Amino acid sequence: MSKPFKNPSVDLAAFADRPLWDLMEDLMFWVKDVQGRFVWCNLALAESARLSREEVLGTLDSDLYFNELAMVYMEDDASLIRGGPPIVNKPELVMASTGVVGWNMTSKYPILSAEGEVIGTYGMSRPVDHSVDLPADYADLADLVTFAHRELKNGISVEDLTLRAGLSRSSLERYLRRHLRITPRELLQRIRTNHARHLLQASTLKIGEIALECGYESFSAFSRAFKQRFGSSPGQFRERR
């Protein structure tokens, strides 16, 4: 088992900057400082976010991932910073801002100074092999989130989620609050706006077409939701990309 890394004169980026990590295409590897900023990552992590390595450096998990999930990742880092135990082979739902959803097995460890002070963290994560059975609760959540993405264009509703999950509305709300810390309505809104942001960045679709692709009934509803989430209208966001 890996142990906390300790070096009397460690440079966080130099600690990880080895060609070996870039050869592991199915393994994401990173180093963060005590504020949770990426100071190094391998190409696999950068490519998963559809960014260059240089664009990832200096960012937080909340800049790359679905906000509520990013909070979970950051809380795990904070636990290590406070002296908590290493995190080993933890199943994690990964939902990038691009809309890609999957399950990874993640391990994280502290980086210590010569005095034993935690000065950063490092971690590695790889996709869960399809032959590996996830706990039922995780598998059910993955199915629900994937279903929501797939049905965006068809105007998926909270009722559709309850039918898919086989739960009452109140039970579904408790379930999602336990795992993602959001309500079913918030989940759909986050998925819609995340997908819209991706299409604004990566496609040539007109803004009205993007609104329809993401299941909004009107352009005004889309514009209002997008501005509430990201602080600018869809048109302003596209102009700055």
Backbone torsions as a table, in degrees:
resi	resn	phi	psi	omega
1	MET	NA	140.9	177.9
2	SER	-65.7	152.4	179.6
3	LYS	-121.3	164.6	174.8
4	PRO	-55.4	134.9	179.6
5	PHE	-81.4	132.4	-178.3
6	LYS	-131.9	129.3	-178.5
7	ASN	-150.8	135.3	-176.0
8	PRO	-67.0	-21.6	-178.4
9	SER	-140.2	50.2	-173.2
10	VAL	-72.1	135.0	168.3
11	ASP	-104.7	118.4	-169.9
12	LEU	-57.8	-43.2	-179.4
13	ALA	-70.5	-43.3	-179.8
14	ALA	-63.7	-30.9	178.3
15	PHE	-54.6	-37.5	-173.3
16	ALA	-104.7	-14.6	-170.8
17	ASP	-74.6	80.3	179.8
18	ARG	-130.1	135.6	-179.7
19	PRO	-55.8	-27.0	-178.0
20	LEU	-53.9	-42.6	-175.5
21	TRP	-64.5	-31.2	179.9
22	ASP	-76.6	-16.8	177.9
23	LEU	-78.9	-17.8	-178.1
24	MET	-90.1	86.4	-171.5
25	GLU	-69.7	-22.5	-178.9
26	ASP	-99.6	7.4	-177.8
27	LEU	-123.3	122.6	173.8
28	MET	-91.1	131.6	-178.5
29	PHE	-131.8	141.3	-177.9
30	TRP	-152.4	162.1	172.0
31	VAL	-130.8	136.9	178.7
32	LYS	-126.6	154.8	172.9
33	ASP	-85.4	-176.8	-175.2
34	VAL	-72.0	-12.5	173.8
35	GLN	-88.1	-1.8	179.7
36	GLY	86.8	8.7	178.8
37	ARG	-82.3	140.0	175.5
38	PHE	-69.8	122.7	174.1
39	VAL	-105.5	-13.1	173.2
40	TRP	-162.8	147.2	171.8
41	CYS	-151.5	157.1	176.0
42	ASN	-85.6	172.6	-175.1
43	LEU	-64.2	-32.3	-178.9
44	ALA	-60.8	-41.4	179.0
45	LEU	-67.5	-44.8	-180.0
46	ALA	-60.5	-43.1	-178.7
47	GLU	-67.9	-31.0	178.1
48	SER	-65.0	-28.2	177.7
49	ALA	-94.4	1.0	-178.2
50	ARG	57.5	43.4	177.4
51	LEU	-131.5	165.3	170.5
52	SER	-81.0	163.3	177.2
53	ARG	-58.9	-40.4	-178.3
54	GLU	-62.7	-34.0	179.2
55	GLU	-72.5	-27.9	179.3
56	VAL	-75.1	-38.9	-174.5
57	LEU	-59.8	131.5	-178.8
58	GLY	92.1	-7.8	179.8
59	THR	-89.3	168.1	173.9
60	LEU	-107.9	165.8	175.3
61	ASP	-55.8	-35.7	-178.4
62	SER	-67.3	-17.4	175.5
63	ASP	-81.3	-19.0	-173.4
64	LEU	-110.5	-27.1	-169.1
65	TYR	-126.5	160.3	172.6
66	PHE	-44.2	125.8	-165.7
67	ASN	-53.3	-47.7	-174.8
68	GLU	-67.5	-35.7	176.8
69	LEU	-69.8	-38.4	177.5
70	ALA	-58.9	-36.3	178.4
71	MET	-62.0	-37.5	177.8
72	VAL	-65.0	-45.5	179.2
73	TYR	-59.7	-43.4	-176.8
74	MET	-69.9	-33.2	176.5
75	GLU	-67.5	-36.3	175.1
76	ASP	-62.4	-43.0	177.4
77	ASP	-61.4	-43.9	-178.8
78	ALA	-62.1	-35.2	177.4
79	SER	-62.3	-40.8	177.5
80	LEU	-65.6	-41.8	-179.9
81	ILE	-60.7	-34.5	-179.8
82	ARG	-80.4	0.4	178.5
83	GLY	98.3	12.6	179.3
84	GLY	-70.3	169.6	-177.3
85	PRO	-72.0	156.3	174.8
86	PRO	-56.2	152.9	177.2
87	ILE	-103.5	120.7	-171.5
88	VAL	-123.7	122.2	174.9
89	ASN	50.9	55.2	177.9
90	LYS	-92.9	125.0	175.0
91	PRO	-68.1	130.3	-179.7
92	GLU	-132.2	135.1	170.8
93	LEU	-76.4	128.6	-179.6
94	VAL	-115.0	120.0	178.9
95	MET	-132.2	97.6	-177.9
96	ALA	-73.6	163.7	179.5
97	SER	-63.3	-17.8	177.1
98	THR	-74.8	-12.9	-178.1
99	GLY	100.5	-4.9	179.4
100	VAL	-70.7	130.9	-177.5
101	VAL	-120.6	139.0	177.0
102	GLY	-168.0	179.2	178.2
103	TRP	-118.9	132.5	177.4
104	ASN	-121.9	155.2	171.0
105	MET	-104.4	120.0	-168.7
106	THR	-121.3	140.2	173.3
107	SER	-129.9	142.1	-178.6
108	LYS	-138.8	145.4	-177.9
109	TYR	-141.2	155.7	176.7
110	PRO	-82.3	157.1	169.8
111	ILE	-111.9	126.6	-174.1
112	LEU	-109.9	146.5	171.2
113	SER	-78.9	176.3	178.4
114	ALA	-61.5	-26.5	-179.7
115	GLU	-85.9	0.5	-179.9
116	GLY	86.6	9.5	179.3
117	GLU	-83.9	138.2	177.2
118	VAL	-74.5	120.5	-178.3
119	ILE	-115.8	2.4	179.1
120	GLY	172.8	-177.6	177.1
121	THR	-138.0	157.4	171.2
122	TYR	-136.7	155.7	-177.4
123	GLY	-157.0	168.8	178.0
124	MET	-145.0	148.1	-176.2
125	SER	-149.2	137.6	177.0
126	ARG	-136.0	150.4	178.7
127	PRO	-58.6	143.1	177.1
128	VAL	-72.4	127.0	176.9
129	ASP	-61.7	140.0	-178.5
130	HIS	-62.2	-19.0	179.9
131	SER	-81.1	-9.7	180.0
132	VAL	-91.6	126.5	179.6
133	ASP	-82.8	120.1	173.7
134	LEU	-77.7	154.4	171.0
135	PRO	-52.9	145.6	-173.0
136	ALA	-53.9	-40.8	-178.4
137	ASP	-61.7	-40.6	179.1
138	TYR	-67.6	-44.4	-179.2
139	ALA	-62.4	-40.8	179.2
140	ASP	-64.7	-39.3	179.5
141	LEU	-66.7	-42.5	178.2
142	ALA	-59.8	-42.9	179.1
143	ASP	-62.2	-41.9	-177.4
144	LEU	-66.0	-44.0	-179.1
145	VAL	-68.0	-41.3	177.9
146	THR	-62.7	-41.9	177.3
147	PHE	-59.7	-44.0	-179.7
148	ALA	-61.0	-43.3	177.0
149	HIS	-61.5	-45.1	-175.3
150	ARG	-64.9	-32.2	-174.8
151	GLU	-99.4	10.2	-178.3
152	LEU	-53.4	-49.8	-175.1
153	LYS	-61.8	-25.7	-178.1
154	ASN	-87.4	9.3	177.0
155	GLY	71.4	43.8	-178.6
156	ILE	-53.4	142.1	-178.3
157	SER	-119.8	170.9	175.4
158	VAL	-60.6	-37.1	178.1
159	GLU	-60.4	-39.2	176.9
160	ASP	-61.9	-38.6	178.4
161	LEU	-65.2	-41.1	-179.7
162	THR	-64.5	-39.3	179.0
163	LEU	-66.0	-41.6	179.6
164	ARG	-63.9	-41.8	-177.3
165	ALA	-79.9	-17.8	-176.5
166	GLY	68.8	33.8	-177.8
167	LEU	-126.9	157.5	171.1
168	SER	-71.2	165.3	-179.6
169	ARG	-59.8	-43.4	-179.1
170	SER	-67.7	-37.5	178.8
171	SER	-67.9	-39.5	178.0
172	LEU	-64.2	-39.7	179.0
173	GLU	-63.2	-43.0	177.7
174	ARG	-64.0	-40.2	-178.9
175	TYR	-61.7	-47.8	-178.3
176	LEU	-72.0	-33.6	176.0
177	ARG	-64.7	-36.2	-179.8
178	ARG	-67.9	-41.2	-174.3
179	HIS	-92.6	-39.0	-173.6
180	LEU	-119.1	-8.6	178.2
181	ARG	66.6	29.6	177.3
182	ILE	-140.9	165.3	177.2
183	THR	-87.1	165.8	175.9
184	PRO	-57.1	-42.3	179.6
185	ARG	-63.0	-41.4	178.4
186	GLU	-65.6	-36.9	177.4
187	LEU	-59.2	-48.7	-179.5
188	LEU	-63.6	-40.3	179.8
189	GLN	-65.0	-41.1	178.7
190	ARG	-64.6	-44.5	-179.2
191	ILE	-63.7	-42.6	179.9
192	ARG	-62.0	-49.1	-176.7
193	THR	-70.4	-35.0	175.9
194	ASN	-63.1	-44.4	-179.7
195	HIS	-66.3	-38.5	177.7
196	ALA	-62.3	-42.8	178.5
197	ARG	-60.5	-42.3	178.7
198	HIS	-62.2	-44.4	-179.4
199	LEU	-66.7	-35.8	176.6
200	LEU	-64.0	-34.1	-179.3
201	GLN	-81.5	-39.3	-165.4
202	ALA	-109.8	-6.7	-176.8
203	SER	-123.3	169.6	175.3
204	THR	-106.2	13.1	178.1
205	LEU	-60.5	145.2	174.2
206	LYS	-68.6	156.0	-175.6
207	ILE	-61.3	-38.0	176.6
208	GLY	-62.9	-36.7	177.9
209	GLU	-67.8	-37.2	177.9
210	ILE	-64.7	-40.1	177.6
211	ALA	-57.1	-43.8	179.1
212	LEU	-68.1	-40.7	179.3
213	GLU	-59.5	-31.8	-176.6
214	CYS	-95.5	5.8	172.7
215	GLY	84.8	17.9	177.2
216	TYR	-84.5	140.9	-177.6
217	GLU	-77.6	-22.1	-179.5
218	SER	-149.4	158.9	177.7
219	PHE	-64.0	-38.5	-177.8
220	SER	-64.6	-38.3	177.8
221	ALA	-65.0	-40.6	178.0
222	PHE	-63.5	-49.7	-177.1
223	SER	-61.3	-40.9	-179.5
224	ARG	-64.7	-45.6	-179.3
225	ALA	-66.4	-40.4	-178.3
226	PHE	-66.6	-43.6	-179.3
227	LYS	-66.3	-37.3	178.1
228	GLN	-63.3	-35.5	-177.4
229	ARG	-80.4	-45.0	-170.0
230	PHE	-113.2	-3.5	174.4
231	GLY	84.0	5.4	177.1
232	SER	-149.5	160.3	177.9
233	SER	-72.6	162.2	176.7
234	PRO	-56.2	-40.5	-179.6
235	GLY	-64.5	-43.6	178.1
236	GLN	-63.8	-40.1	179.5
237	PHE	-62.5	-44.6	-178.6
238	ARG	-65.2	-37.5	179.7
239	GLU	-62.7	-29.5	-177.1
240	ARG	-89.4	-8.0	-172.6
241	ARG	-66.9	NA	NA
